[in-house]
Amino acid sequence: MVMSTPALLENYAAGQWVAGTSSTSNTDERTALTDPVTGETLAYVSSAGLDLDAAFTFARETAGPALRALSYGERAQRLSQIAAALQTKRDDYYAIATANSGTVATDSAVDIDGAIYTLSTYAKLGAALGDAHTLLDGATVPLAKDASFAVRHVFRPTPGVALFINAFNFPAWGLWEKAAGALLAGVPVIVKPATSTAWLTQRMVADVVAAGILPPGSLSVICGSAAGLLDRIGPFDVVSFTGSADTAATLRAHPAFTQRSARINVEADSLNSAILLPDAAPGTAAFDQFVREVSREMTVKSGQKCTAIRRAMVSVEHFDAAAAAIAERLAKTVVGNPRNETVKMGSLVSAAQKRAVLDGIAHLQAEAETLYDGNRDAVFVDTGPDSACVAPVLLGLRDGAAGKRVHDTEVFGPVATLVGYRDLDEAVALAKRGQGSLVVSLYSNDAIAMRTPALALADAHGRVHAIDPSVGKTQTGHGNVMPQSLHGGPGRAGGGEELGGLRALRFYHVRSAVQGPAALVEALTQDAVEFPKS
């Protein structure tokens, strides 16, 4: 569904729909959302003139108490209702994603259906918490010899707001994978989607608001500039950011965190790796799985995934075979307008992103050889000369230890580097040169052989994804983030943690030690349940 006349999308703040003060005669204060394939203007966004103080106050003082008056089980039921409401609008969301993100239907599904699945998962997990309003952390511990005075640790929802500053690549899932935990915890959400793809986020919020599922102000959306948002963050608010490490560093220096001690969760850029173990020679099932996964991760969402494989590591003796096999698969990728049924990979999200990707490729080519470049003779289907399409590019570095740029630079597009290693210890060391990543995957014909590298890599990766032939058809995929598993990573990846089942609730709660008479401590167990470990 593309708007016939581009409209100015409204913001939802303080329980009301409010348009930015921009007008057609004041274009400096509004931003156009465009189709990255055709360049057509789809809509405009603006946050100019919004009363941000009112938005945060309403969320904290009106929406928050109303949410927390519900039990965990009741809030879980609301998540189920949100998932059902979104399910009825899937066709609209797919149309928006095609137009505004340039994604083919299978890539849109990763975002849209992944979001609905995550909400449904948290609805089921939260239902197990029942009628509780308090979470307990551990058993009662006596502080007096006669046990008359004791302590019990409790978790209570933070009495603030959860502000989400999201990236452009997942306008649906990026909202709901965070909001599922926050709303289940009883914390109202204000989401600031990336401007370039804000339409889908704004539409989803609008549909949920219209359905009347949540107390007013529980879910707000601000499109356009993020100016002033962090200035409103108080000591009990939490911020979750997805984006570049440079932007994250700027955010962390804000007084909201350095002076007011608000909490921030960061998921930043990441040089994820896939490692083909030495036993997985050409012709084996593990080798074939590795080749499929590397080529798939390069092309799903045109490589615009924070979890995509950026470095594919192989034993030097298998380097040429792996390069040829991956290139053969990439050559079958039809790139162009996602509305054409023959197209298998759509465009990048914008012309600016295309320039960044091409610059990044050139930067890596100064160090790595080009093994396959689909752009050399590219014919992009049903596109004009100004489309944001870029074909897959596979680079190569036989001596992985000699590289620097390939271990430092993430190109956020359909680009990966094949990296040679001498032995498995070197492969582990090379993966760690990413300085902390979201995910690393291992491929072997022997499950037990992956134990040592899996544990060796766990301290530098948020997730270790190990594959042998026995799970070739059941594994969930290197880059697919499942709500039951943690998403995040140490070091360069941001040091944050999201999802992981009910572990996600921890970020939205405050833990306190309640000390007192044994009778009081025992009374804390009323209307409470033990904090879940998963």
PLY file of the C-alpha trace (Angstrom):
ply
format ascii 1.0
element vertex 534
property float x
property float y
property float z
element edge 533
property int vertex1
property int vertex2
end_header
0.00 0.00 0.00
1.75 3.13 -1.26
0.25 6.52 -0.51
-0.96 8.24 -3.69
-0.03 11.63 -2.26
2.87 11.62 0.22
1.54 12.41 3.68
3.22 13.71 6.80
3.19 10.76 9.22
2.00 11.68 12.68
3.78 10.98 15.96
2.02 9.32 18.90
3.03 11.00 22.14
1.30 11.71 25.47
-1.56 9.49 24.33
-2.33 11.62 21.25
-1.54 11.66 17.55
0.43 14.80 16.78
1.89 15.96 13.49
5.22 17.75 13.47
4.87 21.46 12.91
6.34 21.08 9.41
4.31 22.08 6.41
4.76 21.85 2.67
6.16 25.38 2.80
8.60 24.51 5.59
10.48 21.58 4.13
13.60 22.06 6.25
11.79 20.52 9.22
10.54 17.41 7.49
12.28 14.43 5.93
11.13 12.46 2.92
10.86 8.68 3.06
11.66 7.27 -0.36
11.52 4.08 -2.38
15.20 3.04 -2.69
14.55 1.38 -6.06
12.59 4.11 -7.82
13.46 7.19 -5.76
9.76 8.00 -5.36
8.80 9.99 -2.26
6.44 7.85 -0.16
5.79 9.98 2.92
7.29 12.64 5.15
8.19 12.60 8.84
8.89 15.34 11.35
9.20 15.60 15.11
9.45 19.38 15.06
7.39 21.13 17.69
6.56 18.05 19.76
6.16 18.56 23.49
8.71 15.96 24.57
8.37 16.84 28.26
4.67 16.03 28.08
5.37 12.80 26.21
7.80 11.48 28.82
5.72 12.69 31.76
2.56 11.05 30.43
4.38 7.78 29.82
5.94 7.74 33.30
3.03 9.03 35.37
-0.04 7.76 33.50
0.89 4.81 31.29
3.45 3.26 33.63
1.18 2.91 36.69
-1.64 1.60 34.49
0.63 -1.03 32.97
2.00 -2.10 36.35
-1.51 -2.40 37.79
-1.77 -5.43 35.49
-0.09 -8.67 36.51
2.68 -10.25 34.45
0.15 -12.73 33.12
-2.26 -9.96 32.12
0.51 -8.10 30.34
1.47 -11.32 28.58
-2.11 -11.56 27.36
-1.77 -8.05 25.92
1.30 -9.19 23.98
-0.72 -12.04 22.51
-3.41 -9.58 21.48
-0.82 -7.32 19.84
0.55 -10.26 17.86
-2.95 -11.15 16.71
-3.69 -7.56 15.69
-0.47 -7.31 13.69
-1.15 -10.65 12.03
-4.33 -9.28 10.46
-2.36 -6.45 8.82
0.55 -8.48 7.41
-0.24 -7.70 3.78
-0.10 -3.97 4.48
3.22 -4.33 6.25
4.72 -6.32 3.39
3.67 -3.62 0.94
5.26 -0.92 3.09
8.50 -2.92 3.44
8.71 -3.47 -0.31
8.23 0.22 -0.99
10.28 1.78 1.81
12.99 -0.83 2.46
13.35 -2.35 -1.00
13.11 -5.90 0.31
11.79 -9.01 -1.41
8.98 -10.87 0.35
11.22 -13.51 1.94
13.39 -10.77 3.45
10.37 -8.81 4.66
9.24 -11.99 6.41
12.41 -12.03 8.49
11.44 -8.62 9.83
7.64 -8.74 9.98
6.93 -12.39 10.77
9.96 -12.46 13.04
8.44 -9.61 15.01
5.08 -11.35 15.38
6.77 -14.62 16.37
8.83 -12.84 19.02
5.71 -11.24 20.52
3.91 -14.58 20.55
6.89 -16.25 22.22
6.99 -13.66 24.99
3.25 -13.93 25.44
3.65 -17.64 26.15
6.67 -17.17 28.40
5.03 -14.36 30.35
1.83 -16.33 30.91
3.81 -18.65 33.18
4.37 -15.74 35.61
0.64 -15.68 36.30
-0.90 -13.16 38.69
2.40 -11.98 40.18
3.36 -8.31 40.43
6.78 -8.88 42.01
9.69 -11.14 41.07
11.85 -12.74 43.76
15.59 -13.28 43.44
16.76 -16.18 45.54
15.76 -17.51 48.91
15.37 -15.74 52.25
18.71 -15.32 54.02
18.80 -14.90 57.84
20.79 -11.92 59.09
20.40 -12.76 62.79
21.39 -15.93 64.62
17.80 -16.61 65.64
16.55 -15.85 62.08
14.26 -13.12 63.43
15.84 -10.60 61.05
16.31 -11.59 57.42
16.71 -10.35 53.86
15.05 -11.21 50.57
15.97 -9.78 47.19
13.16 -8.61 44.94
12.86 -7.30 41.41
10.42 -4.49 40.74
9.71 -2.85 37.34
11.63 0.39 36.95
9.22 3.35 37.37
10.50 5.06 34.25
10.30 4.89 30.46
12.05 2.63 27.95
13.38 4.70 25.04
14.31 2.72 21.94
16.57 4.29 19.32
16.43 1.80 16.47
18.31 1.02 13.27
16.97 1.19 9.71
17.28 -2.47 8.78
14.55 -3.96 11.01
11.71 -1.44 11.41
9.31 -4.17 12.64
11.40 -6.69 14.56
13.65 -3.95 15.93
10.65 -2.47 17.75
8.96 -5.60 18.98
11.99 -7.61 20.09
12.65 -4.80 22.57
9.06 -3.86 23.36
8.06 -7.44 24.19
10.29 -7.49 27.26
9.59 -3.89 28.28
5.80 -4.15 28.10
5.82 -7.54 29.82
7.85 -5.94 32.60
5.34 -3.10 32.89
7.51 -0.32 31.44
6.04 2.08 28.84
7.88 2.41 25.53
8.84 5.40 23.42
10.35 4.29 20.11
12.41 6.49 17.81
12.75 4.46 14.59
15.48 5.19 12.07
14.06 7.92 9.87
14.66 6.29 6.49
12.37 3.30 7.21
10.12 4.80 9.91
6.89 4.18 8.00
6.53 0.52 8.98
7.23 1.18 12.66
4.79 4.09 12.72
2.08 2.05 11.02
2.45 -0.86 13.45
2.20 1.46 16.43
-0.86 3.07 14.86
-2.57 -0.30 14.44
-1.87 -1.32 18.04
-3.08 2.04 19.36
-6.25 1.78 17.28
-6.90 -1.69 18.68
-6.97 -0.28 22.24
-4.93 -3.15 23.63
-2.64 -1.17 25.94
-3.28 1.65 28.41
-2.92 5.02 26.62
0.69 6.13 26.36
2.15 2.65 26.89
3.53 2.69 23.35
4.61 5.94 21.69
6.40 6.61 18.41
8.42 9.68 17.46
9.45 9.96 13.82
12.09 12.32 12.49
14.83 13.90 14.55
15.97 12.40 17.87
17.04 15.82 19.14
16.13 16.36 22.78
15.13 12.79 23.57
18.13 11.95 25.75
17.78 15.28 27.55
14.50 13.94 28.98
15.98 10.67 30.22
15.87 10.43 34.01
17.57 8.13 36.53
14.88 5.42 36.35
14.56 5.39 32.57
16.31 2.89 30.32
17.59 3.35 26.79
18.14 0.66 24.19
20.16 1.60 21.12
20.85 -0.31 17.91
23.28 1.26 15.47
26.91 2.12 14.89
29.62 1.94 17.53
30.52 5.58 16.86
26.98 6.75 17.59
26.84 4.52 20.66
30.00 6.17 22.00
28.41 9.59 21.56
25.25 8.47 23.36
27.18 7.01 26.28
28.84 10.37 26.90
25.46 12.06 27.44
24.68 13.33 30.98
21.68 10.99 31.07
24.20 8.20 31.65
27.27 9.95 33.04
25.39 12.06 35.59
21.89 10.64 36.01
23.02 6.99 35.79
20.24 5.87 33.48
20.89 2.42 32.04
21.72 1.91 28.37
21.79 -1.28 26.32
23.79 -1.13 23.08
23.81 -3.45 20.10
26.44 -2.08 17.71
28.20 -3.06 14.52
29.82 -6.47 14.53
32.35 -8.40 12.44
30.70 -11.80 12.76
32.50 -14.92 11.59
31.73 -18.35 10.20
34.44 -20.97 10.67
34.73 -24.12 8.57
36.62 -26.63 10.71
39.55 -28.45 9.05
37.69 -31.77 8.88
34.95 -30.27 6.68
36.63 -30.87 3.35
35.00 -30.15 -0.03
32.40 -32.77 -0.83
31.31 -33.25 2.78
27.93 -32.21 4.17
29.46 -29.64 6.53
31.34 -27.95 3.68
28.15 -27.66 1.66
26.27 -26.25 4.66
28.99 -23.63 5.19
28.83 -22.55 1.54
25.02 -22.27 1.64
25.03 -20.28 4.86
27.73 -17.83 3.80
26.01 -17.07 0.48
22.60 -16.84 2.17
23.82 -14.47 4.86
25.40 -12.26 2.21
22.12 -11.87 0.33
19.30 -11.95 2.92
18.11 -8.35 3.34
20.93 -7.45 0.93
23.41 -8.14 3.72
21.91 -5.41 5.91
21.81 -7.48 9.08
23.83 -6.85 12.20
24.27 -10.63 12.50
25.36 -11.27 8.89
28.56 -13.21 8.18
31.32 -10.70 7.39
34.34 -13.04 7.66
34.14 -16.63 6.38
37.15 -18.58 7.64
38.49 -21.71 5.97
41.62 -23.79 6.15
44.09 -22.51 3.54
44.00 -25.88 1.77
40.22 -25.46 1.18
40.37 -21.76 0.28
40.06 -22.11 -3.51
37.31 -24.73 -3.33
35.28 -22.60 -0.92
35.77 -19.47 -3.05
34.56 -21.24 -6.19
31.54 -22.81 -4.45
30.38 -19.56 -2.82
30.88 -17.59 -6.04
28.83 -20.15 -7.96
25.89 -19.66 -5.63
26.19 -15.87 -5.60
26.16 -15.78 -9.39
22.60 -17.14 -9.31
21.34 -14.16 -7.28
18.97 -11.99 -9.30
19.11 -8.41 -7.98
16.63 -5.64 -8.63
13.12 -4.37 -8.01
11.49 -6.58 -5.36
8.13 -6.25 -7.10
9.47 -8.45 -9.93
8.96 -12.13 -9.05
12.28 -13.16 -10.61
14.23 -10.95 -8.19
15.81 -12.76 -5.26
17.59 -9.82 -3.63
16.29 -6.26 -3.42
18.10 -3.00 -2.90
19.96 -1.37 -0.08
17.84 0.95 2.00
19.00 4.23 0.45
21.37 5.87 -1.98
23.47 7.02 0.99
23.79 3.43 2.17
24.81 2.38 -1.34
27.61 4.95 -1.33
28.77 3.75 2.08
28.84 0.12 0.92
30.75 0.89 -2.29
33.26 2.94 -0.31
33.61 0.09 2.17
34.24 -2.42 -0.60
36.97 -0.20 -2.04
38.52 0.12 1.42
38.70 -3.67 1.82
39.91 -4.21 -1.75
43.10 -2.37 -0.83
43.94 -5.40 1.30
41.92 -8.31 -0.09
41.55 -9.78 -3.56
38.17 -9.79 -5.29
36.91 -13.37 -5.68
33.48 -12.50 -7.05
31.89 -9.15 -7.93
28.34 -9.30 -9.23
28.47 -5.59 -10.05
30.95 -5.95 -12.91
28.36 -7.05 -15.43
25.27 -6.39 -13.36
21.88 -5.94 -14.93
19.50 -4.96 -12.14
15.95 -6.02 -12.96
13.34 -3.24 -13.39
15.49 -0.49 -11.90
16.70 2.89 -13.02
20.24 4.27 -12.89
19.69 5.83 -9.47
18.50 2.72 -7.63
20.22 1.67 -4.40
20.93 -1.85 -5.71
24.32 -3.45 -5.13
25.15 -7.01 -6.18
27.01 -9.44 -3.88
30.78 -9.09 -3.55
33.05 -11.82 -2.14
36.56 -10.75 -1.22
39.43 -13.00 -0.17
42.48 -12.95 2.08
44.46 -16.19 2.01
46.71 -15.20 4.90
44.12 -14.11 7.42
46.71 -13.23 10.05
48.24 -10.62 7.71
44.98 -8.73 7.44
43.94 -5.63 9.34
41.06 -3.97 7.51
39.02 -7.14 7.13
39.13 -7.56 10.91
38.34 -3.89 11.61
35.84 -2.79 8.96
32.23 -3.89 8.64
30.64 -3.20 5.26
26.88 -3.21 5.91
25.72 -4.78 2.68
26.05 -7.95 0.53
29.77 -8.25 1.20
31.91 -10.87 2.94
35.59 -11.79 3.00
36.88 -15.35 2.72
39.75 -15.61 5.23
42.35 -18.38 5.23
43.78 -19.87 8.43
46.62 -22.31 9.13
45.09 -24.22 12.05
42.04 -24.07 14.29
43.82 -22.11 17.01
44.59 -19.41 14.47
40.98 -19.41 13.28
39.79 -18.79 16.85
42.34 -16.00 17.25
41.25 -14.39 13.97
37.58 -14.48 14.97
38.50 -12.70 18.20
40.22 -9.95 16.28
36.72 -8.64 15.68
37.02 -7.35 19.28
33.66 -8.75 20.30
30.91 -9.92 17.96
27.25 -10.80 18.02
27.61 -14.31 16.60
30.11 -16.86 15.32
29.12 -20.08 13.59
31.06 -23.35 13.39
30.70 -26.03 10.71
32.05 -29.54 11.14
31.16 -33.14 10.36
31.91 -33.99 14.00
29.78 -32.38 16.73
32.29 -33.15 19.48
35.10 -31.53 17.52
33.27 -28.21 17.90
33.30 -28.29 21.72
36.74 -26.75 22.21
36.37 -23.89 19.73
32.80 -23.22 20.90
33.94 -22.65 24.46
37.04 -20.75 23.35
34.89 -18.34 21.33
32.08 -17.90 23.87
33.85 -15.15 25.81
34.03 -12.92 22.73
30.64 -13.62 21.16
27.06 -13.17 22.27
26.05 -16.36 20.49
27.93 -19.43 19.22
26.05 -21.29 16.46
27.42 -24.80 15.85
26.29 -26.97 12.93
27.00 -30.56 11.92
25.07 -32.70 9.40
22.68 -34.02 12.07
21.08 -30.56 12.44
21.49 -29.36 8.88
17.73 -29.21 8.36
16.66 -28.17 11.85
19.18 -25.44 12.71
17.76 -21.91 12.84
20.48 -20.15 10.83
23.61 -18.17 11.63
21.95 -14.77 11.35
18.46 -15.52 12.66
17.92 -14.10 16.13
15.58 -16.37 18.10
13.74 -14.89 21.10
14.75 -17.86 23.25
18.47 -17.03 22.82
20.44 -14.00 23.90
21.05 -11.32 21.30
23.98 -8.99 21.84
27.70 -9.27 22.26
30.68 -8.00 24.24
33.23 -5.39 23.28
32.79 -3.80 19.87
29.33 -5.38 19.56
28.13 -3.03 22.29
28.23 -5.08 25.48
24.44 -5.41 25.53
22.01 -8.27 25.99
18.50 -8.56 24.60
16.00 -11.43 24.40
17.21 -14.75 25.85
13.75 -15.76 26.95
12.61 -14.10 30.17
16.18 -12.97 30.83
15.09 -9.90 28.84
13.06 -8.75 31.85
16.20 -8.03 33.85
17.00 -4.80 31.98
13.60 -3.35 32.86
13.68 -4.16 36.59
15.40 -2.80 39.68
16.73 -5.30 42.20
16.46 -4.37 45.86
17.31 -6.10 49.16
14.40 -5.90 51.59
15.60 -6.44 55.17
13.28 -6.76 58.13
11.43 -9.02 60.53
11.03 -12.57 59.32
7.25 -12.09 59.09
7.68 -9.16 56.71
10.19 -11.01 54.57
7.85 -13.97 54.35
5.00 -11.66 53.33
7.03 -10.56 50.32
6.27 -13.91 48.71
2.60 -12.98 48.40
1.69 -11.90 44.87
5.24 -12.82 43.79
7.08 -15.47 41.82
10.74 -16.44 41.55
12.60 -14.55 38.82
12.78 -16.89 35.84
16.19 -17.96 34.61
15.11 -18.40 31.01
0 1
1 2
2 3
3 4
4 5
5 6
6 7
7 8
8 9
9 10
10 11
11 12
12 13
13 14
14 15
15 16
16 17
17 18
18 19
19 20
20 21
21 22
22 23
23 24
24 25
25 26
26 27
27 28
28 29
29 30
30 31
31 32
32 33
33 34
34 35
35 36
36 37
37 38
38 39
39 40
40 41
41 42
42 43
43 44
44 45
45 46
46 47
47 48
48 49
49 50
50 51
51 52
52 53
53 54
54 55
55 56
56 57
57 58
58 59
59 60
60 61
61 62
62 63
63 64
64 65
65 66
66 67
67 68
68 69
69 70
70 71
71 72
72 73
73 74
74 75
75 76
76 77
77 78
78 79
79 80
80 81
81 82
82 83
83 84
84 85
85 86
86 87
87 88
88 89
89 90
90 91
91 92
92 93
93 94
94 95
95 96
96 97
97 98
98 99
99 100
100 101
101 102
102 103
103 104
104 105
105 106
106 107
107 108
108 109
109 110
110 111
111 112
112 113
113 114
114 115
115 116
116 117
117 118
118 119
119 120
120 121
121 122
122 123
123 124
124 125
125 126
126 127
127 128
128 129
129 130
130 131
131 132
132 133
133 134
134 135
135 136
136 137
137 138
138 139
139 140
140 141
141 142
142 143
143 144
144 145
145 146
146 147
147 148
148 149
149 150
150 151
151 152
152 153
153 154
154 155
155 156
156 157
157 158
158 159
159 160
160 161
161 162
162 163
163 164
164 165
165 166
166 167
167 168
168 169
169 170
170 171
171 172
172 173
173 174
174 175
175 176
176 177
177 178
178 179
179 180
180 181
181 182
182 183
183 184
184 185
185 186
186 187
187 188
188 189
189 190
190 191
191 192
192 193
193 194
194 195
195 196
196 197
197 198
198 199
199 200
200 201
201 202
202 203
203 204
204 205
205 206
206 207
207 208
208 209
209 210
210 211
211 212
212 213
213 214
214 215
215 216
216 217
217 218
218 219
219 220
220 221
221 222
222 223
223 224
224 225
225 226
226 227
227 228
228 229
229 230
230 231
231 232
232 233
233 234
234 235
235 236
236 237
237 238
238 239
239 240
240 241
241 242
242 243
243 244
244 245
245 246
246 247
247 248
248 249
249 250
250 251
251 252
252 253
253 254
254 255
255 256
256 257
257 258
258 259
259 260
260 261
261 262
262 263
263 264
264 265
265 266
266 267
267 268
268 269
269 270
270 271
271 272
272 273
273 274
274 275
275 276
276 277
277 278
278 279
279 280
280 281
281 282
282 283
283 284
284 285
285 286
286 287
287 288
288 289
289 290
290 291
291 292
292 293
293 294
294 295
295 296
296 297
297 298
298 299
299 300
300 301
301 302
302 303
303 304
304 305
305 306
306 307
307 308
308 309
309 310
310 311
311 312
312 313
313 314
314 315
315 316
316 317
317 318
318 319
319 320
320 321
321 322
322 323
323 324
324 325
325 326
326 327
327 328
328 329
329 330
330 331
331 332
332 333
333 334
334 335
335 336
336 337
337 338
338 339
339 340
340 341
341 342
342 343
343 344
344 345
345 346
346 347
347 348
348 349
349 350
350 351
351 352
352 353
353 354
354 355
355 356
356 357
357 358
358 359
359 360
360 361
361 362
362 363
363 364
364 365
365 366
366 367
367 368
368 369
369 370
370 371
371 372
372 373
373 374
374 375
375 376
376 377
377 378
378 379
379 380
380 381
381 382
382 383
383 384
384 385
385 386
386 387
387 388
388 389
389 390
390 391
391 392
392 393
393 394
394 395
395 396
396 397
397 398
398 399
399 400
400 401
401 402
402 403
403 404
404 405
405 406
406 407
407 408
408 409
409 410
410 411
411 412
412 413
413 414
414 415
415 416
416 417
417 418
418 419
419 420
420 421
421 422
422 423
423 424
424 425
425 426
426 427
427 428
428 429
429 430
430 431
431 432
432 433
433 434
434 435
435 436
436 437
437 438
438 439
439 440
440 441
441 442
442 443
443 444
444 445
445 446
446 447
447 448
448 449
449 450
450 451
451 452
452 453
453 454
454 455
455 456
456 457
457 458
458 459
459 460
460 461
461 462
462 463
463 464
464 465
465 466
466 467
467 468
468 469
469 470
470 471
471 472
472 473
473 474
474 475
475 476
476 477
477 478
478 479
479 480
480 481
481 482
482 483
483 484
484 485
485 486
486 487
487 488
488 489
489 490
490 491
491 492
492 493
493 494
494 495
495 496
496 497
497 498
498 499
499 500
500 501
501 502
502 503
503 504
504 505
505 506
506 507
507 508
508 509
509 510
510 511
511 512
512 513
513 514
514 515
515 516
516 517
517 518
518 519
519 520
520 521
521 522
522 523
523 524
524 525
525 526
526 527
527 528
528 529
529 530
530 531
531 532
532 533
